[in-house]
């Protein structure tokens, strides 16, 4: 058995969970935030048998898309009296970061 953990953009999370449920995969959605952009993400947890991992990864790939967007960078730590003018920076967001972990024991209580 494996635990598939997918960290995805909030905009993709709903479609991903719907697609997983449509294929009879149970999924748990946790709200999270990224460390770099401090934006909302979702962490999707799916427990599957070993032979189902590739099918889940295909669903994640089809549901989660990278996109470019402009963000305002966090201001640096500054000395009193200094002036900082933030300019939007274009970055790539979305897609998915996926971890597949072995599960030693699983119980549904």
C-alpha positions as a LaTeX table, in Angstrom:
\begin{tabular}{lrrr}
\hline
Residue & $x$ (\AA) & $y$ (\AA) & $z$ (\AA) \\
\hline
Unk1 & 0.00 & 0.00 & 0.00 \\
Unk2 & 1.13 & 3.58 & $-0.73$ \\
Unk3 & 0.22 & 7.06 & 0.48 \\
Unk4 & 0.18 & 9.55 & $-2.38$ \\
Unk5 & 0.60 & 13.11 & $-1.08$ \\
Unk6 & 0.03 & 15.81 & $-3.69$ \\
Unk7 & 0.62 & 19.49 & $-2.92$ \\
Unk8 & $-1.37$ & 21.49 & $-5.47$ \\
Unk9 & $-2.54$ & 25.04 & $-6.14$ \\
Unk10 & $-5.91$ & 25.94 & $-4.60$ \\
Unk11 & $-7.38$ & 26.57 & $-8.05$ \\
Unk12 & $-6.66$ & 22.95 & $-9.05$ \\
Unk13 & $-7.60$ & 21.22 & $-5.80$ \\
Unk14 & $-11.36$ & 21.02 & $-6.36$ \\
Unk15 & $-11.01$ & 19.54 & $-9.84$ \\
Unk16 & $-8.42$ & 17.05 & $-8.59$ \\
Unk17 & $-10.58$ & 15.80 & $-5.71$ \\
Unk18 & $-13.60$ & 15.52 & $-8.04$ \\
Unk19 & $-11.55$ & 13.54 & $-10.59$ \\
Unk20 & $-10.23$ & 11.20 & $-7.88$ \\
Unk21 & $-13.72$ & 10.58 & $-6.48$ \\
Unk22 & $-15.05$ & 9.94 & $-9.98$ \\
Unk23 & $-12.55$ & 7.07 & $-10.27$ \\
Unk24 & $-13.51$ & 5.76 & $-6.78$ \\
Unk25 & $-10.36$ & 6.96 & $-5.00$ \\
Unk26 & $-10.99$ & 8.36 & $-1.53$ \\
Unk27 & $-9.10$ & 11.59 & $-0.92$ \\
Unk28 & $-8.53$ & 13.93 & 2.01 \\
Unk29 & $-7.95$ & 17.62 & 1.32 \\
Unk30 & $-5.92$ & 19.69 & 3.79 \\
Unk31 & $-5.52$ & 23.44 & 3.44 \\
Unk32 & $-1.87$ & 24.51 & 3.48 \\
Unk33 & 0.29 & 27.41 & 2.33 \\
Unk34 & 3.54 & 27.56 & 0.43 \\
Unk35 & 6.69 & 28.80 & 2.05 \\
Unk36 & 8.03 & 30.83 & $-0.89$ \\
Unk37 & 4.99 & 32.79 & $-2.08$ \\
Unk38 & 2.93 & 32.41 & 1.12 \\
Unk39 & $-0.11$ & 31.57 & $-1.02$ \\
Unk40 & $-2.81$ & 29.01 & $-0.38$ \\
Unk41 & $-2.24$ & 25.44 & $-1.45$ \\
Unk42 & $-4.03$ & 22.20 & $-0.83$ \\
Unk43 & $-2.43$ & 18.97 & 0.28 \\
Unk44 & $-4.33$ & 15.96 & $-1.07$ \\
Unk45 & $-3.82$ & 12.58 & 0.64 \\
Unk46 & $-4.79$ & 9.37 & $-1.15$ \\
Unk47 & $-4.15$ & 5.84 & 0.13 \\
Unk48 & $-3.95$ & 3.30 & $-2.70$ \\
Unk49 & $-2.68$ & $-0.17$ & $-3.50$ \\
Unk50 & 0.72 & $-0.34$ & $-5.18$ \\
Unk51 & $-0.72$ & $-1.10$ & $-8.61$ \\
Unk52 & $-2.99$ & 2.01 & $-8.48$ \\
Unk53 & $-0.24$ & 4.60 & $-7.96$ \\
Unk54 & 0.28 & 5.26 & $-11.69$ \\
Unk55 & $-3.44$ & 5.81 & $-12.21$ \\
Unk56 & $-3.55$ & 8.36 & $-9.38$ \\
Unk57 & $-0.48$ & 10.14 & $-10.77$ \\
Unk58 & $-2.16$ & 10.37 & $-14.19$ \\
Unk59 & $-5.23$ & 11.98 & $-12.58$ \\
Unk60 & $-3.02$ & 14.46 & $-10.71$ \\
Unk61 & $-1.15$ & 15.31 & $-13.91$ \\
Unk62 & $-4.37$ & 15.83 & $-15.87$ \\
Unk63 & $-5.97$ & 17.98 & $-13.15$ \\
Unk64 & $-3.12$ & 20.25 & $-12.03$ \\
Unk65 & $-1.63$ & 22.76 & $-14.42$ \\
Unk66 & 1.25 & 25.20 & $-14.07$ \\
Unk67 & 0.48 & 28.83 & $-14.87$ \\
Unk68 & 2.30 & 32.14 & $-14.71$ \\
Unk69 & 1.14 & 34.98 & $-12.49$ \\
Unk70 & 2.45 & 38.24 & $-11.10$ \\
Unk71 & 3.08 & 38.50 & $-7.35$ \\
Unk72 & 4.43 & 41.23 & $-5.12$ \\
Unk73 & 7.60 & 40.08 & $-3.38$ \\
Unk74 & 7.85 & 40.32 & 0.39 \\
Unk75 & 9.73 & 43.45 & 1.47 \\
Unk76 & 13.21 & 42.88 & 2.87 \\
Unk77 & 14.08 & 43.69 & 6.46 \\
Unk78 & 15.03 & 47.33 & 6.31 \\
Unk79 & 16.65 & 49.94 & 8.50 \\
Unk80 & 14.50 & 52.86 & 9.72 \\
Unk81 & 14.29 & 55.58 & 7.10 \\
Unk82 & 14.95 & 53.29 & 4.10 \\
Unk83 & 12.40 & 53.15 & 1.30 \\
Unk84 & 11.39 & 50.00 & $-0.59$ \\
Unk85 & 9.21 & 50.04 & $-3.70$ \\
Unk86 & 7.97 & 46.52 & $-4.53$ \\
Unk87 & 7.51 & 45.67 & $-8.20$ \\
Unk88 & 5.43 & 42.69 & $-9.29$ \\
Unk89 & 7.44 & 39.67 & $-10.34$ \\
Unk90 & 6.19 & 37.02 & $-12.76$ \\
Unk91 & 6.49 & 33.49 & $-11.35$ \\
Unk92 & 5.25 & 30.03 & $-12.27$ \\
Unk93 & 2.62 & 28.65 & $-9.91$ \\
Unk94 & 0.45 & 25.56 & $-9.93$ \\
Unk95 & 1.28 & 22.12 & $-11.11$ \\
Unk96 & 1.80 & 19.56 & $-8.38$ \\
Unk97 & 4.49 & 18.29 & $-6.06$ \\
Unk98 & 3.83 & 14.62 & $-5.34$ \\
Unk99 & 5.31 & 12.26 & $-2.77$ \\
Unk100 & 4.63 & 8.51 & $-2.83$ \\
Unk101 & 5.31 & 6.89 & 0.53 \\
Unk102 & 5.11 & 3.27 & 1.68 \\
Unk103 & 2.39 & 2.45 & 4.20 \\
Unk104 & 3.15 & $-0.28$ & 6.73 \\
Unk105 & $-0.33$ & $-0.46$ & 8.15 \\
Unk106 & $-3.77$ & 0.87 & 7.24 \\
Unk107 & $-7.00$ & 0.67 & 9.22 \\
Unk108 & $-10.40$ & 2.23 & 8.64 \\
Unk109 & $-12.07$ & 2.66 & 12.03 \\
\hline
\end{tabular}
